[in-house]
Amino acid sequence: MHRYSAFVALCLATLITLALIPAWEGFAVIALVCLLLSLLGVRDLIQPRHSIQRNYPVIGHIRWIFESIRPELRQYLIESDHDEEPFSREIRSLVYQRAKGEEDKRPFGTREHVYDAGFSWLTHSMVPSHVEDWDFRVRIGGPDCAQPYDASLYNISAMSFGALSANAILALNTGARMGNFAQDTGEGGISRYHRQGGGDLIYEIGTGYFGCRTPEGGFDPEAFARQAQDPQVKMVEVKLSQGAKPGHGGVLPAAKITPEIAEARGIPMGEDCVSPAGHSAFSTPLEFVRFLGELRRLSGGKPVGFKLCIGHRREFMCAVKAMVETGIVPDFIVVDGKEGGTGAAPLEFTNHIGMPLVEGLTFVHNTLRGAGLRNRVRIGAAGKLVTAFDIARTCALGADWCNSARGFMFSVGCIQGQACHTNRCPSGVATQDPLRQRALDVTDKSRRVATFHRNTLRAVADMVGATGLSHPDDLRPRHFNIRQKNGETVTGDRAFPEIPEGSLIAGTCQDPNYADRWHRAATHSFAPPD
């Protein structure tokens, strides 16, 4: 019966303090507290939902208290500087320092375990170069593009208004304008806060066709043309899937839809907003590439591409075969790794569906090489790309530019509280609560966004210079080494070999991972062959 001792003690304390009130009025406060806790114990005994509280009335609540603050206790007191859950303290500190323009150097040598399997490093030159122009630009737009875009090497990845607060969107876009780089709108449409910031936009179209949808939820060409021809929109991106939850749709409950969200998405108030798992505007590879071509026409010739996390590799090859067959080639493809983030996703999807960025990027790069299209299609990459080394390594593996979502979230004050889906974000970044987002000062945070971008690219320039090169475009897999499980090291070109240009078309590719899938890929259907 000892498990009831605290409850019994509170009941006795209530009676004793009530009796002692005439002797001293201060006992009234103590009696009230004891009475309230005793009533809580009575409730615990009779409620049917929580067995811990029924067996341990009152003190059973201590478990819930510690459980609720466990993430904060672990983050601030227990985890090491290198525990990536999902970003390490060391990486978060680096972003904060670069965003504030503070000293970002480290004393006393590396803390990395340089002899562990998986450790990689960039090789340097005995005759390093000095790279003065750190504002690296990538021209996006093939021969069918009338309005090519000179994008920054590093841009803000897709995050929708609704997932992020109004102040966060405005701070990010204002910072993008100040730093002359782009912000991906996410699939939630172009909000008034994107427009108010005045920065370059990549208009992302997801399965809900927000901002360009019919009342029934289908694609509306006229609405799309109005959005895409806005001078602030520089590129159009069709989202096939995202790293954190590929192949998964979503529902925004009616209770969470504000008038501003409804305005941006083009949806009615008072109804649940459904994002289907797949697109309704196309269903076959040929329909898909023709849809891309139609978007390019409707936008006035702006760069059009798509984003995906690689799943069935044959399906991607189906789309590439359709490009070859029709001659309709996208201007860019963004590869999202499964390590990408989102406001919330089912745990099984986050952990076990989708291809990590390195494998997905090298596969897309090689497939385009084998199809003879690599020189026409630019490749963007996203998935935990925060440091200069992340960017340099990703460029070496085949990316033309990089996107980051959580890196820029850190720059506007995100503390990795991981409460994005609760509407109780402590820093006002991922919430629609007016009081919480009021804490995020747009003027200050927009400067930090621009400063983080500038200092990160300067660090990239330093790394490129250390290799003796002059531009990230010059980086190749051979410029970095990877330690294997047996302790030996291999160069990147051995770990991630490139297939010969045009070898899939010519039928000369010797790698069965590519040749066999290419043989089974068809343009009339994404379904596997019989």
N, C-alpha and C positions, 0 to 999 in steps of 0.2 A: 504493500500500500504506500510505499515511500514516494511513488510517482505522483500521489495526490498531496504530498506534504506541503508544497508551496501554496496550493489552493486552500487547504485547511488553515495554514498559517495566516493567509490574507483574510479569511473569514473571521478568525479570532481577533486579528488586529483591528478589523473594522468594528467589532463589538467593543473592544477595550477602548479604542480611541473615541468612540461615540460616548462612552461612559465618562471619559476624562475631559470632555469639552467644558463642563462648568469650571474645572480647575484652571484651564488655560485655553483661550480661544484658538490658539494655533493648532490645537488637535483637530479642529474642524476641517482644515485643509488636508491633514493626514488621513482623517477618516473618509473624506470624499475620494481621495486617490485609492485607498484600500477598497472602498465600496465599488468603485468602477472596475477595478481589477477583479474583484470577486464576482461581479456580474459577468465579466468576460469569461471567467472560469466556468460559470454556470452555462453560458452559451456554448463553450467548448465541449462540455459534457453531453449536451443534448443534440449538437449538430451532427449530421451523418457523413459529411464529406471528407473530413480529415482525421484519420485514425490517430496520428501523432498527437493532435490536440485533444482528442478524447481520452487518450491514455495519460497525457501530460498537460492537463489544463493550465493555462496561463504561460508556463515556462516553455510550452511547445512552440510558442510564437517566436522564441529566440532563434529557432532554426530558420524561420522564414526571413528574419531580419538579416542574419549573416549571409543567407543565400542571396538576398537581394543586393547586398553590397560586395559580394564575392568578386565580380569582375574588377571593381575599382580597387579592392584590396590587392588583388593579384597584379594589376597593372602598375600600381604605385609602390608596392612594398615587396612583392615576391619575385615577379618575372625579371630575368636578366636583361641586359641591354640588347641581347641578340635573339631573344625569344620572339619569333615572328608569329604573332597572334592577333591579327594577321600581319601587321607591320611592327617591326621591332622598335624599341625605344630609341635606338641609335638612328634609325632611318627617320623617325618622326622628328627627332631633335634636329637632324640635318635640314629637313624641310622648314621647320620653324626658324632656324638661324638664317637660312638663305632668304626666306620670305621677309624677315625683318632687316636684312642687310647686315647681320652680325657676323662675328668671327665664326668660321665653320671648320677650322683646322682641328686636328687631334694630336695629342702628345703621346709619346711612349710606345709607338709602333702599333701594328695591326692587332686586332682582337680576333681576327678570323683564324680558323683552324686550317692552315694552308696545306696540310698533308692529308686532309680528309677527302674521301671520294666526293666528286662533284664540284670541288673548288676550281674556279676558273680565273684566269687573269689575261690582261691585254699585254702583248709584247711591245717593248719600247725600242727606240732607235738610239744608236750612239751619236747620231747627228739629228737631234730633234729640231723641228721647225717651230716658228713663232706664228701662230694663227691670230691675226689682229681682228678680222671680221668674224665675230661669233654669231651674227644674225643669219644663220644658215637658212636658205630658202629652197623649196622643192616645187618645181612647176608641175601642176596637175592638170591634165587635159590632153587627150589624144588628138589625132587628125580630124575627128568628127566634132570636136569641141570648139565652139565659137568664142567662149569666154574663159580661157584657162586661168587658173588661180595659182599665184605664187605663195604657197603655204609655208608657215614656219616649220622647222624641224620638230617642234614640240608644241602640242595643242591640248585644249581641254576636252577630255573624252565625254561621251554621252551621259548626261544627267538631266532628267526632266524637271520642269517646274511642277511642283506637286510633291515630288520626292524631295527636292530641295526647296528651301524657303525663298520668298520673294527677295529678301535682302541678300541671300547667298547668290542667287542667279544674277542679280544686279551687280554685286561686287565682282563676280567672276567675269561678266561680260564687259564691265567698265575696265577691269584689269587687262582683258584681252585687247581692248581698243588702245589702251595706254602702251601695251607691249607689242602691238601689231601682230597678233596671232589670233587663232580662231577658237570658237566655242561650239561644240556639237550640242544641239538643242536637246538630244534625247528624243524618245518617241512621243513625248507629251505635247509636242507642238511648240510654236513660237509664241511666247507670252509677251505681255506689255513690258516686262522687265528685261527681256532680251532686247527689245527694240529701244528701250530707254537707255541701255548701256552703250549702244552704238557700235559695238564690236562686231567683227566678222562672224558669220554664222554658217555652220554646216547643218542644213535642215534634214533631220532624220525622220524617215517614214517607217513606222512599224506596222504591225498587223491591224491596228485599230484605225490607221490612216487619219490620225488626229491633225486637225487643221485643214485636211483635204478629204473629208469624208461625206458621204451621202447620209441622209437621216437614218437609213437602214444599216449604216456602218461600212458600206463599200467605198471604193475609191472614186473620188470626184475630180475629173480632169480639170474643170474650170477653176475649182477652188484651189487645186494644186498650182495651177499656172499663176494665180494671183499671189500665192505665197512665194513661189520659187523665183518669180521675176522681180521681187523686191531687191534693190541693190545691196542691201545688207547681207542677203543670202549669197554665199560664194560657191557652195557645192551642195549637192543633194545625195543623201545616203539612204539606201533601202536596208532596213535592219531585218536580216533573216533570223539571226539568233544572237544571244549575248552570252558571254563566258560563264556568268554565275548560274544561269538557269536556261541553258539552250533547250529549245523544244517545249518550253513551258509558257503558257499564257498568264493572264492575271486579271484580277477584278479590283477596281477602285470602288469601294462601297459608296452609296449615295450620300451617306452621312459625312464623308470626307471631301465631297466635291464642293468647292467654294465657287462663287460667281466668277472669280478670276481664272480658276482652273477650267471651268466650263467654257469660258471665252477662248482660252488658248487651244483647247482641244476640239471645240465645235460640237459640244455635247449638251444635252438638256440637264437642267437641275432636277433633283429628286429621283433620279434613276441610277442604278449601278452602271458603272462604265466597264465594259468587258474588252480586254485585249485577247483575241484568239491566239491559239498556239501557232497557227499558220496563216499565210496570206490567202485572200480570196481573189486577188487580181490576176493570179496566174497559178498554174498547177503543173506545168511541164517545163523542161529546160528551154525549149524554144519560146514558149510564152513568156518565160522569165526575161530572157535577153531582149525580146521585143518590147516588153514593159520598160526595161531600162532605156531603150532607144526612144520610146515615147516620152519618158520623163525628160530626157535631154532636149527633145524638140519643144515640149511644153515650157521648159525653163528658159528657153531662149538660147540654148547652146551652152549652158553651164556644165561643169564637170559632174558626172553622175556615176555613182558606184554603189557598192553594197558592203555590208558588214556581216560577218558570221564567225561563230566558233565552229571549228571543223569537227564534224561527227563522222558520218559515212563518207569516206574519202571518194568513193566512186561517184557519189552524188555531185560533189564539187566538180569532178571531171566531166559529168554530164553537162553541167553548165558551161564549162570551158569548150567542150566539143560543140555546143550550140553556138558559142561565139565564133568558132572557126567556120562553122557551116553557114551562118547568116552574115558574117562580117560585122555584126553589131558587138562591139567590144567596149566594156565599161572603162571609164577613165581611171578608176581606182578600186581597190579592194582593201577593206580594213579587216585584219585578222585579230579576233579577240580571244585571248587565252582563257581557259577555265578558271585561272586564278583571278580573273576580273571580279569586281565587286558589284553589289546591288543593295538597294535599301532592305530587301528581305527576299529570301528564296528558301524553298524546302531544303532541309539539310542533305538529303540524298542527292539532290541535283547539284548543290554547291560542292559536295565532296566527290561525287562519283560519276558525273556526266560531263562530257566535253573534253576536248584535247587541250593540254597545256600549250602555252604560247610558242615555245621553242619548236616543238614538233609541228604544230599547226602552221607556223610561219614558214618553216623550211619546206613543208609539203606544198603550200600554195606557190612559193617561189619556184620550186622545181617543176611543178605542173605547168606553170606559165612558160617556163623555159622550154620544156619539152614540147609545148604546143606552138612555140615560136611567137608568143605574145608578150613576153616579159618586157620588151622595150616599149610597148604601148600602154602597159598598165602599171600605175604606181601602186605600191603596197604600203598601207599604214598598219601599225601594230599597237595593241593595247593589252594591258595585264600586268599590274604592279610595276610599272616603269616610272621610277621616281628619281633615281640617281643618274649622274652622268655615265657611269659604267653600264647601267641598265640600257641607256639609249645607245651607247657605243656598241655594245654587244648585239643588240637587236638590229642595228643598221648593218653590222658585219654579217648577220645571218640572212639578210635580204630585204629588210624594211627600208623604205624611203623616208618615212617619218614616223613619229611616235605620238601616241595620245596618253593622257593620264587623267583619271577621275579623282581618285583618293589623294594623290599628291597635291592637286590643287585644292581639294577639300581641306587638307591640313593647312594650306597656306591662308585660308580664310578663317581658321580657328578650330577646325575639327580636332577633338582630343581622342578619337577612337573609342568613344563611349559605347558604341554598338547598340544604340537605342534608336536607330534610324527609322524603324518601323513602328515605333510607339507614339510618335508625335511629341516626345518629351526629350528631344535632343538638348543636352545641357549647354551647347554653344550656339544654338540658334541656326545651325546649318541645315539640318534635315528635319524641319518641323513646319507646320502651318499655324502654330500658336503665335498670335501677334506679339504677346509679351516676351516669349522666348526669343523670337527672331529679332526683336527690337535690340537685343544685346549685341547683335552683329552690326558694327558700324561700317557702312558701305564705303565711306571715304577712306578710312584707315585700311580696311581689308582689301580694297581694290588696288591700293598701292602695293600691298604685300603680294598679291597675285602677280602683278607685273614684275616685282623685284625677284620673286622666286623663279619666274621664267627666265629673266635675264641672267641671274647668277647660275642657274643650272646650265644654260647654253654656254656661258663662259667656262664652266667646268668641263663641258664637252669639248670646247675648243682646246683647252689645256691638255686633255687626254689625247685628242687627235694629234696635236703638236708633238706630244711625247713619243708617238709612234713614227714621227718623221713625215706624216702626211699633212694635207692642207684642208681636207673636207671629209665629213663623215661618209660621203659617197665612196670615198677611196678605201674604206674599211672592208675587209674580206674575212671569211671564216679563219683563214690561216693566221690572222693577226691575234688570235687568242688561243690559249691552251686550256685543256680540261683534264683534271686528275681522275683516273679511273679507279674502280674498286680494288684493283691489285696494287695500287700505289703508283703505277706508271702514268705518264701524261701523253695525251695525243693532241695534235693540232685540230682546230675547228673544222678544217676541210676534210679531215679523216673521220671525225665524228659525225659531220653533216655534209656528206659529199654532194656535189651538184651533178645533175644529169646533163648531158650535152644539149645544146640549143637545138630545138626542132626534132629531137630524137623520137618523141612520141608520135609525131605526124609521120615521120619517115619509117617508123617501125623498127628503129635500130636501138632503142633503149634496152640496156642489159639488166636493169634493176627490175626484178619481178614485182616488187611492191608498187611500182608505177605502171609497168607494161601490162600486167595482168588486169589491173583495175581499169586502165584505159581501154583495153579490149572489151571489157564488159559494160562500159559506159555507153549510154544511148542518148540521143537528143530528143526523142519523142516522149520519154517518161523518166521520172526519177526512180521508179520502182526497179528492183533487181531483176535481171533477166531470168527467164524460166530455166 
